[in-house]
Amino acid sequence: MKVLWGATLALLLTGCSAEWHLRKALRKDPSLLTTKTVTVMDTVVTEPIVVRDTTILKQRDTIEIVKDRFRVKIVRSFDTLMIDGGCDADTIYREIKVAVPQVSVGPTKLQRVQSFTFWGLIGLLLIAIAGRIIRRSAGV
């Protein structure tokens, strides 16, 4: 009886590492380790840049130049030249794809047997304790 208890206790307390189980499972079914691609959206907002300057001339005229996001406006008013220019604010969107390994592993047969053995022994222990309690109460 002591040998049976010792063997049961040794079975419950010994086990293999998770790494060993994973290697064994991957040897049997390599499709368990799949790669999942996760897309991360990154947003960069640039601040507007404004430049102003004044020069004195003797004519009157207005020139406005717009190219992409850059704009320049030159206003001549008699002896004053006003230059207003800059880049408008912009938002840049980047899409970054990152590959993430994903493992989908269920319990192995050995783990299921150990689980059933553990719960079976717990059940037997509870039955033994209940039997002792019943014998003591019947004897009283």
Secondary structure, 3 states (H helix, E strand, C coil): CHHHHHHHHHHHHCCCCHHHHHHHHHHHCHHHEEEEEEEEEEEEEECCEEEEEEECCCCCEEEEEEECCEEEEEEEECCEEEEEEEECCEEEEEEEEEEEEEECCCCCHHHHHHHHHHHHHHHHHHHHHHHHHHHHHHHC
